[in-house]
Structure formats: C-alpha cells, structure tokens
Amino acid sequence: MLKKCTALFFAFLLICIGISSCVREESTNRIVSERFIVQIDFSSWIQKSFRVSPDSRRVAYAAKAGNKWFVVVDGKEEKQYDGIVTLGGGRVIFDSPDSLHYLAFKGSSIYLVEERIRQE
C-alpha cells in the first residue's frame, strides 16, 4: 500500500512538473498611459449611474445634493430635478461620444432629457 501511494505521489509530482514546464511566460512589453478625465465627488454620486462615453473621453453620473438630483458630465453639474431615474433599469446612457440621455422627474412630470455635449 505504501509503495502504491509513493508511486502515485511521484506520478502526480511528475505530471505537475510537466504541466508547469509547458506553461511558458510570455514577455509582455506593455505601454501604459493614463489621462485625467474628471474629478468625482464620491459623496454625492449614485454608483449604478456611472457611465463612460463610447470613446472613453467623457464621464457622466447621477448625483444628489440636498433634495435635488442632477447629472454630472465631465465634472459639470447639469440641470437639477426632483429625481433621476436610476433604479429598475433607468440609467444615464451615452448615444454617442457627444450625446447622452436619461429619465428625470420634477413634481409629477417625467422627462426624457437629451443632452448634446459641446466641444470645448
């Protein structure tokens, strides 16, 4: 029994060594760059609303200050509403790099807000 266990152990060890020798590390020459997009006030943002534009140049998210809700695009607060719909599938959506839309409500009215972002 001891011989079988020892043989099994060594067979397993040889298989592991064989597998690890077949796996070769590929040299990765990565070039990493970063670009500051916007400063985010994490105390007011709604996590599930965070969106990045298709070209990764713009950031938008819903935020709340006091009783008012608004969308922040590239660090700039947009028009304030009583609420921004972010639950149940509602979200800020980029249609293109320079256009986004979301649902907002003021009083008993619901608005589909469509924003065109001007190039600066």
Sequence and secondary structure as in RCSB ss.txt:
>XXXX:A:sequence
MLKKCTALFFAFLLICIGISSCVREESTNRIVSERFIVQIDFSSWIQKSFRVSPDSRRVAYAAKAGNKWFVVVDG
KEEKQYDGIVTLGGGRVIFDSPDSLHYLAFKGSSIYLVEERIRQE
>XXXX:A:secstr
 HHHHHHHHHHHHHHHHHHHHHS                  TTTB GGG EE TTS  EEEEEEETTEEEEEETT
EE   BSEE  STT   EEEETTEEEEEEEETTEEEEEEEE    
